[in-house]
């Protein structure tokens, strides 16, 4: 096992990183004290160099932050994104010890076969192919050791990163964003919870022929090992050059995979990363994967999302105020509402036009348009003294932006207005509350959610 993967090696690495981050923070404080204007590009490069050894949970957080407008500047997210890579995979002797700790000394006899080489590696663990004695193909997700302390150390570094940026720019207060990401990342360490999330999605999407959910094999799972049925499929980017009808069908399946759970049950899959779904070539249905980052919202929040849509559609300022307050925004003024509406109109825009259209139309690069809107919003917020985005905003915004980028890559021309109205046509907050409560019970959550 590499020195860097030992507990001692990891502690030494974090000590080195903490020292480097402390130096960056000290320089930022000195520049502010001396009245010097900071250089975000230089600071971002220093940040990447300081974090170069940490290809773990912090990089997953950085990926999420890169999709939330202006929580970190473009220079920061560009440098952090360069650190995204497969984690170093555990060798076979180490895997054997980990599997023994989860399933006992006789664990190999519990499988017909188990592949020594990992099929994939990510920030928190790695996946091995296996075969059940009944012939089912399996995916065994095995968590890396000592991940609780690794996550806590990474969250401390995230706090420093955000603190450095806040010395330069106070337009966005990311404290609630940081708290939300910390809670979701800690939950992601609990594979027993993820198994329940998987059961939750199987229940919510049971009538969706275009979406498939893996099945947990509970007798071969634990808090740090999640064994599930293997889902055969191809990467979504393999379909970007298919004929228009196929691309439209794939996009519609993905739309329903994410938004049927939200508008009917108040639940969102908060990580629409390209690696978290695959496509079945025969019928273009979607395999939805990785249920670690799941957010359950109060039914009133879902109503607030719909209220904001109709406030924008009908130019109803009072309804917009009520919607933003339901989301968790505070101290709203007319000026702040106008600024927030700039971003809301960008996100809701495709849903406001009753016609087939691409998710982004105004510019050849949809990402550039989002950046332009975000920069305008950021400048306006700075002039007004700033805003604190509520925690509930984080994963909703990530889902909208992340899925939007996939739809843009697919060049899907769809009547998004009709898809949206099919979901909310008979919306009733009390019925949603009842459906949500039943779904959570079925999944084994009881009253915890």
C-alpha positions in Angstrom: 0.0 0.0 0.0 1.3 3.5 -0.9 2.6 5.6 2.0 0.0 8.2 1.1 -2.9 5.8 1.8 -1.8 5.0 5.3 -3.3 6.9 8.2 0.0 8.4 9.1 0.7 9.4 5.6 -2.7 11.0 5.2 -2.2 13.0 8.4 1.2 14.2 7.3 -0.3 15.2 3.9 -3.1 17.1 5.6 -0.7 18.9 7.9 1.3 20.0 4.9 -1.9 21.2 3.1 -3.1 23.0 6.2 0.2 24.9 6.4 0.0 25.9 2.8 -3.6 27.0 3.1 -2.7 29.0 6.2 0.0 30.8 4.2 -2.6 31.7 1.5 -5.0 32.9 4.1 -2.3 35.0 5.8 -1.3 36.6 2.5 -5.0 37.4 1.7 -5.4 39.0 5.1 -2.2 41.1 4.6 -3.3 42.3 1.2 -6.6 43.4 2.6 -5.0 45.2 5.5 -2.6 47.0 3.2 -5.4 48.0 0.8 -4.0 45.9 -2.0 -6.4 44.4 -4.6 -6.1 40.6 -4.6 -5.4 38.6 -7.7 -8.0 35.8 -7.9 -6.1 34.0 -10.7 -2.9 33.9 -8.8 -4.7 32.9 -5.6 -6.5 30.1 -7.5 -3.2 28.7 -8.8 -1.8 28.7 -5.3 -4.9 27.0 -4.1 -4.6 24.2 -6.7 -0.9 23.7 -5.7 -1.8 23.5 -2.0 -4.5 20.9 -2.6 -2.7 18.9 -5.3 -2.5 15.8 -3.0 -6.1 15.7 -2.1 -8.0 13.8 -4.8 -10.8 12.9 -2.4 -14.1 14.3 -1.0 -12.9 17.9 -1.3 -12.7 17.5 -5.1 -16.3 16.2 -5.1 -17.4 19.3 -3.2 -15.4 21.5 -5.7 -17.3 19.9 -8.5 -20.6 20.8 -6.9 -19.4 24.3 -6.1 -18.4 24.9 -9.7 -22.1 24.6 -10.7 -23.5 27.1 -8.1 -23.2 30.7 -9.4 -20.5 32.7 -7.7 -20.1 30.8 -4.5 -16.5 30.6 -5.7 -15.0 32.7 -8.5 -14.5 31.2 -12.0 -10.7 31.2 -11.4 -11.1 29.0 -8.3 -13.5 26.5 -9.8 -11.3 26.2 -13.0 -8.3 25.3 -11.0 -10.1 23.0 -8.6 -11.7 21.1 -11.6 -8.2 20.3 -12.8 -7.8 18.2 -9.7 -10.7 15.9 -10.5 -9.4 12.4 -11.2 -9.9 8.8 -10.2 -8.7 8.1 -6.7 -5.8 5.7 -6.4 -7.3 2.3 -6.3 -6.8 -0.1 -3.4 -4.7 -3.1 -4.2 -6.0 -6.7 -3.8 -4.4 -7.4 -0.4 -6.0 -4.3 0.9 -9.4 -5.1 -0.7 -9.3 -8.5 1.0 -8.8 -7.0 4.4 -11.6 -4.5 3.8 -14.0 -7.1 2.6 -13.2 -9.3 5.6 -13.9 -6.5 7.9 -17.4 -6.0 6.3 -18.5 -9.5 5.6 -16.3 -11.8 7.7 -13.4 -14.1 7.0 -15.4 -16.4 4.7 -16.6 -13.5 2.4 -15.3 -15.1 -0.9 -17.7 -18.0 -0.5 -20.6 -15.6 -0.5 -20.0 -14.9 -4.2 -19.8 -17.1 -7.2 -17.0 -14.8 -8.4 -15.4 -11.5 -7.4 -13.1 -9.5 -9.6 -9.8 -8.5 -8.0 -9.4 -5.4 -10.2 -11.7 -2.4 -9.4 -14.1 -1.6 -12.3 -14.2 2.1 -11.2 -12.8 4.3 -8.5 -14.2 7.6 -7.1 -13.7 10.0 -4.2 -15.1 7.8 -1.4 -14.6 4.3 -2.6 -14.2 1.9 -5.5 -16.5 -0.6 -7.3 -15.7 -4.3 -8.0 -17.7 -6.5 -10.3 -19.0 -9.8 -8.8 -21.5 -12.5 -9.5 -24.1 -13.8 -7.1 -24.6 -17.5 -6.6 -28.0 -17.1 -8.3 -26.3 -15.7 -11.4 -27.0 -12.0 -10.9 -24.3 -9.7 -11.9 -23.3 -7.4 -9.0 -21.5 -4.2 -8.3 -19.8 -4.0 -5.0 -19.0 -0.5 -3.8 -16.3 -0.7 -1.1 -15.5 2.5 0.9 -11.9 3.5 1.4 -10.7 3.2 5.0 -10.8 6.1 7.5 -13.1 8.2 5.3 -14.8 9.9 8.2 -11.6 11.6 9.3 -10.7 12.3 5.6 -14.1 14.0 5.0 -13.8 16.1 8.2 -10.3 17.2 7.2 -11.5 18.1 3.7 -14.4 20.1 5.1 -12.0 22.1 7.2 -10.0 22.9 4.1 -13.2 23.9 2.3 -14.0 26.4 5.1 -10.5 27.9 4.6 -11.0 28.2 0.9 -14.3 30.0 1.3 -12.9 32.2 4.0 -10.0 33.3 1.7 -12.5 34.2 -1.1 -14.7 36.1 1.4 -11.8 38.4 2.3 -12.0 39.6 -1.3 -15.7 39.5 -2.1 -18.7 39.6 0.1 -21.5 39.5 -2.6 -22.4 35.9 -1.8 -22.3 34.6 1.8 -21.8 30.8 1.3 -22.2 29.8 4.9 -25.5 28.0 4.4 -24.1 26.4 1.2 -21.1 25.1 3.1 -23.4 23.7 5.9 -25.5 21.9 3.3 -22.6 20.3 1.5 -21.1 19.2 4.8 -24.3 17.4 5.8 -24.8 15.7 2.5 -21.2 14.6 2.3 -21.3 13.1 5.8 -24.5 11.3 4.8 -22.8 9.9 1.7 -20.4 7.9 4.0 -23.3 5.8 5.3 -24.0 3.1 2.7 -26.9 1.7 4.7 -28.6 5.1 4.2 -27.7 5.0 0.5 -29.4 1.5 0.3 -32.6 3.1 1.7 -32.2 6.0 -0.8 -32.0 3.4 -3.6 -35.2 1.7 -2.3 -36.9 5.2 -2.1 -36.1 5.8 -5.8 -37.3 2.4 -6.8 -40.6 3.2 -5.2 -40.9 6.7 -6.6 -40.0 5.7 -10.2 -41.7 2.3 -10.2 -44.1 3.4 -13.0 -41.4 5.1 -15.2 -40.5 2.6 -17.9 -37.7 5.0 -19.1 -35.7 4.8 -15.8 -34.0 1.9 -14.0 -32.8 1.6 -10.5 -30.3 -1.0 -9.2 -31.4 -3.4 -6.5 -29.5 -3.6 -3.2 -28.4 -7.0 -2.1 -28.8 -6.5 1.6 -27.1 -9.7 2.8 -23.9 -8.7 1.0 -24.0 -5.1 2.2 -23.0 -3.1 5.3 -22.4 0.5 6.4 -19.2 0.6 4.3 -20.0 -1.9 1.6 -22.9 -1.5 -0.8 -23.7 -4.5 -3.1 -26.2 -4.0 -5.8 -27.2 -5.4 -9.2 -25.0 -4.4 -12.0 -26.6 -2.1 -14.5 -25.4 -2.5 -18.1 -25.3 0.7 -20.1 -23.2 3.2 -22.1 -22.0 6.7 -21.3 -24.5 9.4 -22.2 -21.9 11.2 -24.3 -22.0 8.2 -26.7 -25.4 9.4 -27.8 -24.7 13.1 -28.6 -24.5 12.3 -32.4 -27.5 10.1 -32.6 -30.5 11.1 -34.7 -32.8 13.8 -33.2 -35.6 11.5 -32.2 -33.2 9.3 -30.1 -31.6 12.3 -28.4 -35.1 13.7 -27.6 -36.2 10.5 -26.1 -33.1 10.2 -24.0 -33.4 13.8 -22.7 -37.1 13.2 -21.8 -36.2 10.0 -19.8 -33.5 12.0 -17.9 -35.9 14.8 -17.2 -38.4 12.5 -15.7 -35.7 10.6 -13.8 -34.9 13.7 -11.8 -38.1 15.7 -11.7 -40.9 13.1 -11.1 -39.4 12.4 -7.6 -39.1 16.1 -6.9 -42.6 17.3 -8.0 -44.4 14.2 -6.9 -42.5 13.4 -3.7 -40.3 16.4 -2.8 -37.0 14.4 -3.3 -34.1 15.4 -5.5 -31.0 13.5 -6.7 -28.4 16.1 -6.0 -25.6 14.9 -8.2 -26.4 14.9 -11.9 -22.8 14.1 -12.8 -22.2 12.4 -16.2 -20.9 9.3 -14.3 -24.1 8.9 -12.3 -26.2 7.6 -15.2 -25.8 5.3 -18.1 -28.0 4.6 -21.1 -29.5 1.4 -22.4 -28.9 1.4 -26.2 -31.9 -0.8 -27.0 -34.6 1.6 -25.8 -32.6 4.7 -24.6 -33.9 4.3 -21.0 -31.7 5.6 -18.2 -29.9 3.7 -15.5 -29.8 6.0 -12.5 -26.8 5.4 -10.2 -25.2 6.6 -7.0 -27.7 7.5 -4.4 -25.4 9.1 -1.8 -26.5 12.7 -2.4 -30.2 12.7 -1.9 -32.2 15.7 -0.5 -35.7 15.4 0.9 -37.6 18.8 0.9 -40.5 19.9 2.9 -43.7 19.9 0.7 -44.0 23.7 1.2 -40.6 24.1 -0.5 -41.8 22.3 -3.6 -44.8 24.6 -3.7 -42.4 27.5 -3.4 -40.6 26.4 -6.5 -43.9 26.2 -8.4 -45.0 29.5 -7.0 -41.9 31.2 -8.3 -42.5 29.8 -11.8 -46.0 31.3 -11.9 -44.7 34.5 -10.4 -42.3 34.8 -13.3 -44.8 33.7 -15.9 -47.5 36.2 -14.7 -45.2 39.0 -13.5 -46.5 38.7 -10.0 -44.0 40.4 -7.5 -46.0 39.5 -4.4 -46.0 35.8 -5.3 -42.3 36.0 -6.1 -41.6 37.4 -2.6 -43.6 34.6 -1.0 -41.8 32.0 -3.1 -38.3 33.3 -2.2 -39.3 33.4 1.5 -40.5 29.8 1.3 -37.1 28.9 -0.2 -35.4 30.5 2.8 -34.2 33.9 1.4 -34.4 36.7 4.0 -34.5 40.4 4.2 -36.0 40.7 0.7 -36.4 44.1 -0.9 -37.8 45.1 -4.3 -34.2 45.6 -5.5 -33.1 42.2 -4.3 -36.1 40.5 -5.8 -35.3 42.0 -9.1 -31.7 40.7 -9.0 -32.7 37.2 -7.9 -35.3 37.2 -10.7 -32.5 37.6 -13.2 -31.1 34.2 -12.3 -34.5 32.7 -11.9 -35.5 33.8 -15.4 -32.4 32.1 -16.8 -33.1 28.8 -15.0 -36.9 28.8 -15.6 -36.7 30.3 -19.1 -37.1 27.1 -21.1 -40.2 26.2 -19.0 -41.9 29.5 -19.8 -42.2 29.1 -23.6 -44.8 26.7 -24.9 -42.8 25.5 -27.9 -40.0 23.0 -28.8 -36.7 24.6 -28.1 -33.2 23.9 -26.9 -32.4 24.4 -23.3 -30.2 27.3 -24.2 -30.7 29.3 -27.4 -29.3 32.8 -27.1 -25.6 31.9 -27.4 -23.7 29.1 -29.1 -22.3 28.0 -25.8 -25.0 27.6 -23.1 -22.3 27.7 -20.4 -21.2 31.1 -21.5 -24.7 32.5 -21.2 -24.9 31.1 -17.6 -21.6 32.7 -16.7 -22.8 36.1 -18.2 -26.0 36.0 -16.2 -24.2 35.0 -13.0 -21.6 37.8 -13.4 -24.4 40.3 -13.8 -26.2 39.0 -10.7 -23.0 39.0 -8.8 -22.2 42.6 -9.6 -25.7 43.7 -8.6 -25.6 41.8 -5.4 -22.2 43.3 -4.5 -23.6 46.8 -5.0 -26.5 45.9 -2.6 -24.4 44.5 0.2 -24.7 40.8 -0.6 -27.1 37.9 0.0 -27.0 34.5 1.8 -28.3 31.7 -0.4 -30.4 29.3 1.8 -29.3 25.7 2.1 -32.3 24.4 0.2 -31.1 26.3 -2.9 -27.8 24.3 -3.3 -28.9 21.0 -4.8 -31.9 22.4 -6.6 -29.7 24.8 -8.4 -27.1 22.1 -9.1 -29.7 19.8 -10.6 -31.1 22.5 -12.8 -27.6 23.6 -14.1 -26.2 20.1 -14.3 -29.1 18.6 -16.2 -29.3 21.7 -18.4 -25.7 21.2 -19.5 -26.5 17.6 -20.4 -29.6 18.6 -22.4 -27.5 21.2 -24.2 -24.9 18.6 -25.1 -27.6 16.4 -26.5 -28.9 19.3 -28.5 -32.4 18.2 -27.4 -35.3 20.3 -28.9 -38.2 19.7 -26.5 -41.3 21.5 -25.4 -40.0 21.8 -21.8 -43.1 23.8 -20.9 -45.3 20.8 -21.6 -43.0 18.4 -19.7 -43.1 20.7 -16.7 -46.9 21.2 -16.8 -47.5 17.5 -17.1 -45.7 17.1 -13.7 -47.4 20.0 -11.9 -50.8 20.0 -13.5 -52.7 18.5 -10.4 -50.2 19.6 -7.8 -51.5 19.5 -4.2 -49.2 20.1 -1.3 -51.1 17.9 1.1 -51.2 15.0 -1.4 -47.4 15.4 -1.9 -46.9 15.3 1.8 -48.9 12.0 2.0 -47.0 10.5 -0.9 -43.7 11.5 0.6 -44.4 10.1 4.0 -45.5 6.7 2.5 -42.4 6.5 0.2 -40.1 7.2 3.1 -41.8 4.4 5.2 -41.6 2.0 2.2 -37.8 2.7 1.9 -37.3 2.1 5.6 -36.7 5.6 6.8 -39.7 5.8 9.1 -40.0 9.4 10.3 -36.3 10.4 9.8 -36.4 11.3 6.1 
